[in-house]
Amino acid sequence: MSGTTLSNAFPGSDNATAVIIPGPTPLTVSYGELTSLISSFQSKLAQLGITPQSAVSIALPNTIEFIVSFLASSWQRAIAAPLNSAYKQEEFEFYIDDLKSALALVPKGEFAKDGPAVRAARKYQAAIAECYWDGNKREVVLEVKDQGKLKGKGGQKVEKAQPDDVALVLHTSGTTGRPKAVPLTHRNLTRTMSTQDH
């Protein structure tokens, strides 16, 4: 593993297994296919209007769509903001507002349910899209349900991540009682990955 961004942190053409998602029908994805899935999703994000340093709130369970949307957001120079899909509406509101999220990604069917993440995203005009795996096409679908603040801003160019771009924001519990945002750059993450690789 080498590279200083998440977009060049693993071998893109390697046939080695990158991801195994267990389940009744287990899913196995090679590094080459993963790279293709991420690139395709990155293009969808650019088409929707995601630009450098836009925050993308990801309220998905631990699935292939989480992996792909997280990496595609960072490749697009956006800030991936993973959120626990079990949060209450007030918690989603805090995180979406704190980062001024441009987009909230939710599981398939969540928009029709008007779930807590959907209501919070709508309150702060974040675009809302359902994100899910289509096993027949072997692709991660980005189904836009509400363009929110991205309306009229689509058709952006596909970006190339830079080492000092913020790739991920996590929130700590904070000593003041309010969670504090902790930004991590591509360089921070790839350095940590390389130390875990040994």
C-alpha positions, 0 to 999 in steps of 0.5 A: 500500500502506498500513496498520500491520498485515499485515491491512490492508497491501494492497487486499482488493477489488482484482482486481489480481494478488497472487500467481503460483505457477509450475508445470505448472498455474500459479496466479494469485490476485488481492488479493481472492481472497487476502484471502478465502483468508486470512480463511477460513484464519484462521477455521480457525486460530481454530476449532482453538484458535490465540489471540493470541501462539500460535506457529505453526511453518510447515514448508511450501515456497514455495507458496500454502499458505505465503503464506496460512498465514503471513498468516492466522496473523499476522491471528489475532494469532499468531506465524508461525514459518517453518521450512525444510522441509529441516531435520533433526528436531533443528533442528525440535525446537529451533525448536518448543521455543524458541517453544513452538509451539502448531501445526506446519503440514506438507505433505500426506502428511507426517504418514503419513511421520512426517517430522522436523517431525511427530516434533519437533512430537509431542515438544513436543505441538504440534498437527500439521496438513497444509496444502495447496491444493485446486485444485478448491475453490480453498481452502487446506485445514487438515487436523488430524492431531493436536490436541496441546496444543490439544485441548479449546481449539478454538472461539476467536474470530477476532482483529483484528491490532494494529500492535504484535503480533509477527507473525513470528519469525525466528532468526539464526545467533547469535554464541553458536552457538545461534540467537536469536529475532528478533521482528518486529511488524506495524508493523515489517513494514508499514514495511519493505513501504512502503519497498520499495513506492517 
